[in-house]
Amino acid sequence: MVYTSLSLASVALSFLALSEASAISTSIASLTGSSTSALPTSTSPTCPEADNNVFIAKSGATFLIECSIDYAGGDLKSVNIASNRIADCVNACDATEGCIDISMSGTACYMKKTLGKPTTNKGIRGARKIKDAPVSSSSVSSSTISSVAVSSSVGVSVSTTKAPTTFSIPTASTAPSTASLPTVDKGTEYINYTNVGGYFLQDLDTTVPSTFDYTANNFGLINQTYESDKKSDGARTQWQRFNKYLKYLNSKAPKHVEYKLLFIGRHGEGYHNAAQTYYGTPAWNCYWSQQTGNSTVSWQDADLTANGVAQALKANAFWAQEISQQQIQPPESYYVSPLTRCLKTANLTFSGLTLPSSSPFIPTIKELIREGISTHTCDHRSNKTYISNLFPTWKLEKTFTENDEFWNGITEESSSAQDYRSKIALDDIFHNDDASVVSITTHSGETSSLLRVLGHRAFSLVTGAVIPVLVKAETIKVAQGVTTTTVPWDAGAWCTNGPPLASNTACVCSNGVAPVATTASQ
């Protein structure tokens, strides 16, 4: 898989400053670059002036100031802060193991180890940890990634967990040339998907993906009347009427037809995105993406940048607004790619929302909705133990393996192979999940694949963006006998002697060295 150039915020350039010869400062101001309006920095925060600003603790950890917000339960300890300063309370929390949030009342600094439901309390000055202290460049090796839970899910404490420091180096003899995956229904039936267009701006050819802001357009929902509308619905919001229409469609559908609304979201910006922006797409595709990082940062199973955190928090605020003002039906089921950047994006996006008790945010981590599998180390997922430790209350599929059995560093999925995998993932969701509204947190390439399978027009999501898709699924009986399908994989060639001279349709390495596809980078 060859990634195309992405339009990314200047956080990428500022944080990575990837010149090996110079040290860098990782202040939040440089991290967010042009996104400072999303996460303004306060050096001496007070409430309400610093509400929704960030504060950098002495260790370098990032806290979000939340005035008048108190989270239920999760009490760790309390201390007296004689100065009555939020900054001093935050630094005390940051120095206390397990502390992820503070609530100040007078000079009392209450520390929390987990986050319950948020409540409004005008007497509280709060701050929530959204990113741990950065790992020093001297402690980051090319085979190690330090992934930290950016924000805990409700009732789950934040922990620092390192991904495996080693992995088996694949060789040409161990790299499969094809992928053979069983069909979900053992070949007895086929689910045909159709995108029911005309309900969202993203369905229309006139909508430009690169400039479209889902938060400025009600998720893209088009104002219109529906067949299910009644005179009494005049006071209802557009989303309330659409929710009713979705139920109407399913009530009128024959047994073999089902309608679902999918909210497909791309993860917030990750360090691999930042690295691609800094090095440029040719150098990234042909050399740097095969490395696990540089002396400054790691991008194997990449974590979120500060801008990526801001994008996920933006989604969280918008969902809260839509639930409150538009009475939108929130997802009834949640599925998340197993790669760290998606796990943390989903956590930041949906934690703390007012959700129905019948459908809480307890996502299923689903292997087959991961990014297109390439030779890039950012596509190499961490092991099951790491993921379970990161979010212990989340669900893992029964078939989820301890180690990544898809990534090998040699071969990469063709588009047909990825689409086949996406079809299996969708079949499993539609076959086994009765939810009508479903959230899928995934990646750019996988979103494109899902949209192809669903018959939606191409719509490339920027980092942190969301696209709603109304889907009609028709189950068709077919002849028995076929239980597997074989689809081709491609050998991924890259330059072993450093960044390439050029990369158009193929890598052109320096000094006339031929690109190789027989070993993985260490």
C-alpha positions as CSV (number, residue, x, y, z in Angstrom):
1,M,0.0,0.0,0.0
2,V,1.4,3.4,-0.9
3,Y,0.0,6.3,1.1
4,T,-0.9,9.5,-0.6
5,S,0.2,12.9,0.7
6,L,-2.1,14.1,3.5
7,S,-2.9,17.6,4.5
8,L,-1.9,17.8,8.2
9,A,-1.7,20.5,10.8
10,S,1.7,22.0,11.6
11,V,1.8,20.1,14.8
12,A,3.5,17.4,12.8
13,L,6.4,19.6,11.9
14,S,6.7,21.3,15.2
15,F,6.7,18.3,17.4
16,L,8.8,16.0,15.3
17,A,11.5,18.5,14.2
18,L,12.9,15.3,12.9
19,S,16.5,16.5,12.2
20,E,18.6,13.9,14.0
21,A,21.2,16.6,14.7
22,S,19.2,18.9,16.9
23,A,17.2,18.7,20.1
24,I,13.7,20.0,20.2
25,S,11.3,21.6,22.7
26,T,8.0,19.8,23.0
27,S,5.9,22.6,24.5
28,I,2.2,22.4,23.8
29,A,2.3,25.6,21.8
30,S,4.7,24.0,19.3
31,L,2.8,20.7,19.4
32,T,-0.5,22.3,18.3
33,G,0.9,24.7,15.8
34,S,-2.0,26.2,13.9
35,S,-4.4,24.4,16.1
36,T,-3.7,26.6,19.1
37,S,-7.2,27.9,18.9
38,A,-8.5,24.4,19.7
39,L,-6.2,23.9,22.7
40,P,-4.9,27.3,24.0
41,T,-2.2,27.1,26.6
42,S,-2.4,28.7,30.0
43,T,0.8,28.9,32.2
44,S,-1.1,30.0,35.3
45,P,-4.7,28.9,34.9
46,T,-7.6,30.4,36.8
47,C,-11.3,29.8,36.4
48,P,-13.3,30.7,34.4
49,E,-10.7,32.4,32.3
50,A,-8.7,29.3,31.5
51,D,-11.6,27.0,30.8
52,N,-10.8,24.5,28.0
53,N,-7.2,25.7,28.0
54,V,-4.3,23.2,28.5
55,F,-1.7,23.4,31.2
56,I,1.7,21.7,31.0
57,A,2.8,20.2,34.3
58,K,6.4,20.2,35.4
59,S,6.9,16.7,34.0
60,G,5.6,17.7,30.6
61,A,2.3,16.0,31.0
62,T,-0.7,17.8,29.5
63,F,-3.9,18.7,31.5
64,L,-7.1,20.1,30.2
65,I,-8.6,22.8,32.5
66,E,-12.3,22.1,33.1
67,C,-14.0,24.8,35.1
68,S,-17.1,23.8,37.0
69,I,-16.7,20.1,36.0
70,D,-16.5,17.4,38.6
71,Y,-16.3,13.7,37.8
72,A,-18.2,11.3,40.1
73,G,-16.2,8.7,42.2
74,G,-12.7,7.6,41.5
75,D,-11.3,9.4,44.6
76,L,-7.5,8.8,45.1
77,K,-6.5,11.3,47.8
78,S,-6.7,14.9,48.8
79,V,-4.1,17.5,49.8
80,N,-4.2,21.1,50.9
81,I,-2.8,23.6,48.4
82,A,-1.9,26.7,50.5
83,S,-1.4,28.8,47.3
84,N,-4.9,28.0,46.1
85,R,-3.5,27.7,42.6
86,I,-4.7,25.2,40.0
87,A,-1.2,24.8,38.7
88,D,0.1,23.6,42.1
89,C,-2.8,21.2,42.5
90,V,-2.1,19.8,38.9
91,N,1.6,19.4,39.6
92,A,0.8,17.6,42.9
93,C,-1.5,15.2,40.9
94,D,1.1,14.7,38.2
95,A,3.6,13.6,40.9
96,T,1.1,11.2,42.4
97,E,1.0,7.7,40.8
98,G,-2.4,6.9,39.3
99,C,-3.8,10.5,39.4
100,I,-5.5,11.5,36.2
101,D,-7.8,14.3,37.3
102,I,-8.1,17.0,40.0
103,S,-11.1,18.9,41.5
104,M,-10.2,22.0,43.6
105,S,-12.6,23.4,46.1
106,G,-11.0,26.3,48.0
107,T,-7.5,25.1,48.9
108,A,-8.5,21.4,48.9
109,C,-7.1,19.5,46.0
110,Y,-9.0,16.3,45.4
111,M,-7.2,13.8,43.1
112,K,-9.0,11.1,41.1
113,K,-7.7,7.8,39.7
114,T,-10.8,7.1,37.5
115,L,-13.5,9.2,35.8
116,G,-17.1,8.7,36.5
117,K,-20.0,10.7,35.0
118,P,-19.2,14.4,34.7
119,T,-21.4,16.8,36.7
120,T,-21.6,20.6,36.8
121,N,-20.5,22.3,40.0
122,K,-19.8,26.0,39.8
123,G,-17.6,25.8,42.9
124,I,-15.1,23.3,41.3
125,R,-12.0,24.1,39.4
126,G,-11.0,20.9,37.5
127,A,-8.2,19.6,35.3
128,R,-8.0,16.3,33.5
129,K,-4.9,14.6,32.2
130,I,-5.1,14.2,28.4
131,K,-1.5,13.2,27.7
132,D,1.3,11.8,29.8
133,A,4.8,13.3,29.8
134,P,6.7,12.8,26.6
135,V,9.4,10.1,26.5
136,S,12.9,11.6,26.3
137,S,14.6,11.0,23.0
138,S,17.4,9.1,24.7
139,S,14.9,6.5,25.9
140,V,13.3,5.9,22.5
141,S,14.9,3.3,20.3
142,S,14.0,2.3,16.8
143,S,12.4,-0.9,18.1
144,T,10.4,0.5,21.0
145,I,7.2,2.5,21.3
146,S,5.8,3.9,24.5
147,S,2.1,4.2,24.2
148,V,0.2,5.9,27.0
149,A,-3.5,6.1,27.5
150,V,-4.4,9.7,26.7
151,S,-7.6,9.7,28.7
152,S,-9.3,6.9,30.6
153,S,-12.6,5.5,29.8
154,V,-15.3,5.9,32.5
155,G,-14.2,3.9,35.5
156,V,-10.8,2.9,34.0
157,S,-7.6,4.3,35.4
158,V,-4.9,5.7,33.0
159,S,-1.8,3.6,32.8
160,T,1.5,3.7,31.0
161,T,2.0,0.5,29.1
162,K,4.9,-0.3,26.7
163,A,4.2,-2.2,23.6
164,P,6.5,-5.2,22.8
165,T,10.1,-4.2,22.2
166,T,10.8,-6.9,19.7
167,F,9.0,-8.7,16.9
168,S,9.9,-11.6,14.6
169,I,11.7,-10.3,11.6
170,P,9.9,-11.7,8.5
171,T,11.7,-13.1,5.5
172,A,10.7,-13.9,2.0
173,S,10.1,-17.5,3.0
174,T,7.6,-16.5,5.7
175,A,5.7,-13.8,3.7
176,P,2.5,-15.1,2.2
177,S,1.8,-14.2,-1.4
178,T,-2.0,-14.5,-0.9
179,A,-4.4,-14.2,1.9
180,S,-7.0,-16.9,2.4
181,L,-9.9,-15.9,4.8
182,P,-13.1,-17.9,5.4
183,T,-16.4,-16.3,4.6
184,V,-18.5,-15.5,7.6
185,D,-21.5,-17.4,6.4
186,K,-19.6,-20.5,5.1
187,G,-20.8,-19.7,1.6
188,T,-24.5,-20.3,2.2
189,E,-25.6,-16.7,1.8
190,Y,-24.3,-13.4,0.6
191,I,-25.0,-9.9,2.0
192,N,-25.3,-7.2,-0.7
193,Y,-24.7,-3.7,0.4
194,T,-26.1,-0.5,-1.1
195,N,-25.5,3.1,0.0
196,V,-28.9,4.8,0.3
197,G,-27.8,8.2,-1.0
198,G,-29.3,11.6,-0.9
199,Y,-29.6,12.0,2.9
200,F,-26.1,13.4,3.7
201,L,-24.0,16.1,2.0
202,Q,-21.2,13.6,1.8
203,D,-23.3,11.6,-0.7
204,L,-23.3,14.5,-3.1
205,D,-20.6,14.9,-5.8
206,T,-20.6,18.7,-5.1
207,T,-19.2,18.2,-1.6
208,V,-15.4,18.5,-1.4
209,P,-14.0,16.0,1.2
210,S,-10.8,18.0,2.0
211,T,-12.7,21.1,3.1
212,F,-15.9,19.6,4.5
213,D,-16.3,20.1,8.2
214,Y,-18.8,17.7,9.7
215,T,-19.2,19.8,12.9
216,A,-20.4,22.8,10.9
217,N,-23.0,20.8,9.0
218,N,-24.9,18.7,11.5
219,F,-22.8,15.6,10.5
220,G,-23.8,16.5,6.9
221,L,-27.5,15.6,7.4
222,I,-29.5,17.3,4.6
223,N,-32.7,19.2,5.7
224,Q,-35.6,17.5,4.0
225,T,-38.9,15.8,4.6
226,Y,-39.2,12.0,5.0
227,E,-41.9,9.6,4.1
228,S,-42.4,8.9,7.8
229,D,-43.1,12.5,8.7
230,K,-46.4,13.5,10.3
231,K,-47.9,17.0,11.0
232,S,-47.1,16.4,14.7
233,D,-43.4,16.2,13.8
234,G,-43.1,19.9,13.0
235,A,-41.3,20.7,16.2
236,R,-38.9,17.8,16.0
237,T,-35.3,18.3,14.9
238,Q,-33.9,17.0,11.6
239,W,-32.1,14.3,13.4
240,Q,-35.2,13.3,15.4
241,R,-37.1,12.9,12.2
242,F,-34.3,11.0,10.5
243,N,-34.0,8.6,13.5
244,K,-37.8,8.0,13.1
245,Y,-37.3,7.5,9.4
246,L,-34.6,4.8,10.0
247,K,-37.0,2.9,12.2
248,Y,-39.7,3.3,9.6
249,L,-37.4,1.8,6.9
250,N,-36.7,-1.2,9.0
251,S,-40.3,-1.7,9.9
252,K,-41.3,-1.8,6.3
253,A,-38.4,-3.9,5.1
254,P,-38.8,-7.6,4.3
255,K,-37.0,-10.1,6.6
256,H,-33.9,-10.4,4.3
257,V,-33.4,-6.6,4.2
258,E,-31.9,-4.4,7.0
259,Y,-31.0,-0.7,7.2
260,K,-28.2,0.6,9.4
261,L,-26.7,4.0,9.9
262,L,-22.9,3.8,10.2
263,F,-20.9,6.6,11.7
264,I,-17.4,5.9,10.2
265,G,-14.7,7.9,11.9
266,R,-11.1,8.3,11.1
267,H,-8.6,8.4,14.1
268,G,-7.0,11.7,15.1
269,E,-3.6,12.7,13.8
270,G,-0.9,10.2,14.8
271,Y,2.8,10.5,14.9
272,H,3.1,8.5,11.6
273,N,1.0,11.2,9.9
274,A,3.3,13.8,11.4
275,A,6.4,12.0,10.1
276,Q,4.9,11.6,6.6
277,T,4.3,15.4,6.5
278,Y,7.8,16.2,7.7
279,Y,9.7,13.8,5.5
280,G,7.5,14.0,2.5
281,T,5.5,11.2,0.9
282,P,8.3,9.7,-1.2
283,A,10.8,9.4,1.6
284,W,8.0,8.2,3.9
285,N,6.7,5.5,1.6
286,C,10.1,4.2,0.5
287,Y,12.2,4.4,3.7
288,W,10.9,6.0,6.9
289,S,7.6,4.1,7.1
290,Q,9.6,0.9,7.3
291,Q,11.5,2.2,10.4
292,T,9.9,2.0,13.8
293,G,10.8,5.6,14.5
294,N,13.8,7.9,14.8
295,S,15.8,9.2,17.7
296,T,13.0,11.6,18.6
297,V,9.8,9.6,18.5
298,S,8.4,6.2,17.6
299,W,5.6,5.6,15.1
300,Q,5.3,1.8,15.3
301,D,1.6,1.3,16.1
302,A,1.5,5.1,16.3
303,D,0.1,7.1,19.2
304,L,-1.9,10.3,18.9
305,T,-0.2,13.7,18.6
306,A,-1.5,16.6,20.6
307,N,-3.4,17.7,17.5
308,G,-4.9,14.2,17.3
309,V,-6.1,14.5,20.9
310,A,-7.6,17.9,20.0
311,Q,-9.5,16.4,17.0
312,A,-10.9,13.6,19.2
313,L,-12.0,16.1,21.9
314,K,-13.6,18.2,19.1
315,A,-15.6,15.1,18.1
316,N,-16.6,14.5,21.8
317,A,-17.9,18.1,22.2
318,F,-19.8,17.9,18.9
319,W,-21.5,14.6,19.9
320,A,-22.4,16.1,23.2
321,Q,-24.0,19.1,21.4
322,E,-25.9,16.9,18.9
323,I,-27.2,14.6,21.7
324,S,-28.4,17.6,23.8
325,Q,-29.6,20.0,21.1
326,Q,-30.5,17.7,18.1
327,Q,-31.6,14.7,20.1
328,I,-29.6,12.6,17.7
329,Q,-29.7,8.8,18.3
330,P,-26.2,8.0,19.6
331,P,-24.6,4.8,18.4
332,E,-26.0,1.6,19.9
333,S,-22.8,-0.4,19.2
334,Y,-19.2,0.6,18.9
335,Y,-16.4,-1.0,16.9
336,V,-12.8,0.0,17.0
337,S,-9.6,-0.9,15.1
338,P,-7.0,-2.5,17.4
339,L,-4.3,0.1,16.5
340,T,-3.5,2.4,19.3
341,R,-4.4,5.7,17.5
342,C,-8.0,4.4,17.0
343,L,-8.4,3.0,20.5
344,K,-7.5,6.4,22.0
345,T,-9.5,8.3,19.5
346,A,-12.6,6.3,20.3
347,N,-12.0,6.7,24.0
348,L,-11.6,10.4,23.8
349,T,-14.6,10.8,21.5
350,F,-17.2,8.8,23.4
351,S,-16.2,8.8,27.0
352,G,-18.3,11.1,29.3
353,L,-21.2,11.5,26.9
354,T,-24.8,11.2,28.1
355,L,-25.7,7.8,26.6
356,P,-28.7,5.5,27.1
357,S,-28.1,2.9,29.8
358,S,-29.1,0.2,27.2
359,S,-26.1,1.1,25.0
360,P,-23.1,2.3,27.0
361,F,-19.8,3.0,25.4
362,I,-18.2,-0.4,25.7
363,P,-16.7,-1.0,22.2
364,T,-15.6,-4.2,20.5
365,I,-12.0,-4.2,19.3
366,K,-12.3,-5.6,15.8
367,E,-9.3,-6.9,14.0
368,L,-10.6,-6.7,10.5
369,I,-11.4,-3.0,10.5
370,R,-7.7,-2.1,10.9
371,E,-5.8,0.0,8.4
372,G,-4.7,-1.5,5.1
373,I,-1.9,-3.9,5.9
374,S,1.4,-2.7,4.4
375,T,5.1,-2.9,5.2
376,H,4.7,0.3,7.3
377,T,5.4,-0.3,10.9
378,C,2.5,2.0,11.9
379,D,0.3,-0.8,10.6
380,H,1.9,-3.3,12.9
381,R,-0.5,-3.6,15.9
382,S,0.6,-4.2,19.5
383,N,-0.1,-7.5,21.2
384,K,-3.3,-8.5,22.9
385,T,-1.9,-8.1,26.4
386,Y,-0.9,-4.5,25.7
387,I,-4.4,-3.7,24.3
388,S,-6.2,-5.4,27.2
389,N,-4.1,-3.5,29.7
390,L,-4.8,-0.2,28.0
391,F,-8.6,-0.6,28.1
392,P,-9.4,-3.6,30.3
393,T,-13.2,-3.1,30.2
394,W,-13.5,-3.2,26.4
395,K,-14.4,-6.3,24.5
396,L,-12.1,-8.3,22.3
397,E,-13.3,-10.7,19.7
398,K,-12.9,-14.4,20.7
399,T,-10.7,-14.9,17.7
400,F,-8.3,-12.0,18.6
401,T,-4.8,-13.4,18.7
402,E,-2.0,-12.4,21.1
403,N,0.3,-11.3,18.3
404,D,-0.4,-9.6,15.0
405,E,-0.7,-12.5,12.5
406,F,-1.4,-10.2,9.6
407,W,1.5,-7.8,9.4
408,N,4.8,-9.3,8.3
409,G,6.8,-6.3,7.0
410,I,7.2,-7.9,3.5
411,T,3.8,-8.1,1.8
412,E,0.9,-5.7,1.7
413,E,-2.7,-6.0,0.9
414,S,-3.9,-5.2,-2.6
415,S,-7.1,-3.1,-2.8
416,S,-9.1,-6.2,-3.6
417,A,-7.6,-8.0,-0.6
418,Q,-8.5,-5.1,1.7
419,D,-12.0,-4.8,0.3
420,Y,-12.5,-8.5,0.8
421,R,-11.4,-8.2,4.4
422,S,-13.7,-5.2,4.9
423,K,-16.6,-7.2,3.4
424,I,-16.0,-9.9,6.0
425,A,-16.0,-7.3,8.8
426,L,-19.2,-5.7,7.7
427,D,-20.9,-9.1,7.2
428,D,-20.0,-10.0,10.8
429,I,-21.5,-6.7,12.1
430,F,-24.7,-7.0,10.0
431,H,-25.1,-10.7,10.7
432,N,-24.6,-10.6,14.4
433,D,-25.5,-7.1,15.6
434,D,-29.1,-5.9,15.8
435,A,-28.1,-2.2,16.4
436,S,-29.5,0.2,13.8
437,V,-26.9,2.9,14.6
438,V,-23.3,1.8,14.7
439,S,-20.0,3.6,15.2
440,I,-16.8,2.4,13.5
441,T,-13.5,4.1,14.5
442,T,-10.9,3.2,11.9
443,H,-8.4,4.7,9.4
444,S,-8.1,6.6,6.1
445,G,-7.4,3.6,3.9
446,E,-9.9,1.3,5.7
447,T,-12.6,4.0,5.5
448,S,-12.0,4.2,1.7
449,S,-12.3,0.4,1.5
450,L,-15.5,0.3,3.6
451,L,-17.0,2.9,1.4
452,R,-16.2,0.9,-1.8
453,V,-17.8,-2.2,-0.3
454,L,-20.9,-0.2,0.7
455,G,-21.2,1.4,-2.8
456,H,-20.6,4.9,-1.5
457,R,-18.7,7.5,-3.6
458,A,-15.1,8.0,-2.7
459,F,-14.8,10.4,0.2
460,S,-11.4,10.8,1.8
461,L,-11.6,11.7,5.5
462,V,-9.1,14.1,7.0
463,T,-7.8,13.0,10.4
464,G,-10.4,13.1,13.1
465,A,-13.3,13.4,10.6
466,V,-16.6,11.4,10.6
467,I,-18.9,10.3,7.8
468,P,-22.4,8.9,8.3
469,V,-23.5,6.3,5.8
470,L,-27.1,5.0,5.4
471,V,-26.8,1.4,4.3
472,K,-29.2,-1.1,2.9
473,A,-28.1,-4.7,3.5
474,E,-29.9,-7.5,1.5
475,T,-29.1,-11.1,2.4
476,I,-29.3,-13.4,-0.6
477,K,-29.2,-17.1,-0.5
478,V,-26.5,-18.7,-2.7
479,A,-25.3,-22.2,-3.6
480,Q,-23.3,-24.0,-0.9
481,G,-19.8,-25.3,-1.4
482,V,-17.5,-22.3,-1.5
483,T,-16.0,-21.7,2.0
484,T,-12.8,-19.7,1.2
485,T,-11.7,-17.0,-1.1
486,T,-8.1,-16.3,-2.1
487,V,-7.1,-12.7,-2.9
488,P,-3.6,-11.5,-3.9
489,W,-1.2,-9.6,-1.8
490,D,1.7,-7.5,-3.2
491,A,5.3,-7.5,-2.3
492,G,6.3,-4.1,-0.8
493,A,9.6,-2.8,-2.1
494,W,11.5,-0.1,-0.2
495,C,15.0,1.4,0.0
496,T,17.4,-0.1,2.5
497,N,20.1,2.5,2.0
498,G,18.2,5.6,3.2
499,P,15.6,7.9,1.8
500,P,15.0,7.6,-2.0
501,L,15.8,10.0,-4.8
502,A,12.2,9.8,-6.0
503,S,8.9,7.9,-5.6
504,N,6.3,8.1,-8.3
505,T,5.0,4.7,-9.2
506,A,8.0,3.0,-7.5
507,C,10.8,3.8,-5.2
508,V,14.0,5.1,-6.9
509,C,16.8,4.5,-4.4
510,S,20.1,6.5,-4.2
511,N,23.4,5.2,-5.6
512,G,21.6,2.9,-8.0
513,V,20.6,0.5,-5.3
514,A,17.6,-1.6,-6.2
515,P,14.6,-1.5,-3.8
516,V,14.1,-4.8,-2.0
517,A,11.1,-6.8,-0.8
518,T,12.8,-9.7,1.0
519,T,13.3,-8.5,4.5
520,A,11.7,-6.2,7.0
521,S,13.3,-3.2,8.7
522,Q,14.4,-3.7,12.3
